[in-house]
Amino acid sequence: MSKLVKYYFDFMSQPSRALWIALKMGQTPFEECPVALRKKEQLTEEYKKVNRFQKVPALVDGDFHLSESVAMIRYLADKDLFSTELYPKGLENRARVDEFLEWQHLTLRAGCGFYFMRCWLLPMNGLAHMPSQEGIDKLIKAMEQNLKLVEKIWLKDSDFLIGKKLTVADLMGASEIEQTKLCKYDVSKKFPKVTDWLARVREESNPYYDEAHKFIYKKSEL
């Protein structure tokens, strides 16, 4: 009997949350290996043996170690260990999911992530001062440019990012936006399509979605 793949994660990591939700939804058999970023467990020599980049998430399958959440999705899918509902086998549908996963790195993820880091994570940990209001406004403007693209392109004629059904693309994108609640950013004030989409993603993926975002909802109170 083969051993379960090990999944190393922390719910403070956006891709960690998204992939954990997907694994749970797809009933992928895996061993949960939490890594406490707040305790800097990712920087230990022990964890460096798990992931040479010392980040989360990470996947270990026997002697094979893998970083980067998108690579993990493709690896598990090729081993028939990932939900075909969330990551389709059909060439065109899978390509559309891949298109978003590639697109978001320098757009949605970059905008939301940089805003979150500069306006919550770094100040909260005493690693940087809160930006000036002008600096905050610039970060929000950059983030909102990409939220506009999500509304105008990805959600133009569909309930989810890739058509009428939830995929892992939705989980990855939603996890990025949810994190901004810690900065007291309310996406509903400007982006009704994104707001409705987030509600659909949450409904479709619960109870796992709420479990993964428990800390964010508690701290943000939004």
QUIGICOR-V695473 format. One record per backbone hydrogen bond with DSSP energy under -1.0 kcal/mol. NH is the residue of the N-H (numbers start at 1). CO is the residue of the C=O. If there is no record, write none. Layout:
BEGIN
((NH/CO) (NH/CO))
END
This chain:
BEGIN
((6/60) (7/31) (8/58) (9/33) (13/10) (17/13) (18/14) (19/15) (20/16) (21/17) (22/18) (23/19) (24/20) (25/21) (26/22) (27/24) (28/23) (31/5) (33/7) (35/9) (37/35) (40/37) (41/36) (43/40) (44/41) (48/44) (50/47) (51/47) (54/51) (58/8) (59/66) (60/6) (61/64) (64/61) (66/59) (72/68) (73/69) (74/70) (75/71) (76/72) (77/73) (78/74) (79/75) (80/77) (81/76) (87/83) (94/90) (95/91) (96/92) (97/93) (98/94) (99/95) (100/96) (101/97) (102/98) (103/99) (104/100) (107/104) (109/104) (111/107) (112/108) (113/109) (114/110) (115/111) (116/112) (117/113) (118/114) (119/115) (120/116) (121/116) (122/117) (124/120) (125/121) (126/123) (127/122) (136/132) (137/133) (138/134) (139/135) (140/136) (141/137) (142/138) (143/139) (144/140) (145/141) (147/143) (148/144) (149/145) (150/146) (151/147) (152/148) (153/149) (154/149) (155/150) (160/163) (168/86) (171/167) (172/168) (173/169) (174/170) (175/171) (176/172) (177/173) (178/174) (179/175) (180/177) (181/178) (182/179) (183/180) (184/181) (185/180) (189/186) (190/187) (191/187) (195/191) (196/192) (197/193) (198/194) (199/195) (200/196) (201/197) (202/198) (203/199) (204/200) (205/201) (209/205) (211/207) (212/208) (213/209) (217/213) (218/214) (219/215) (220/216) (221/217))
END
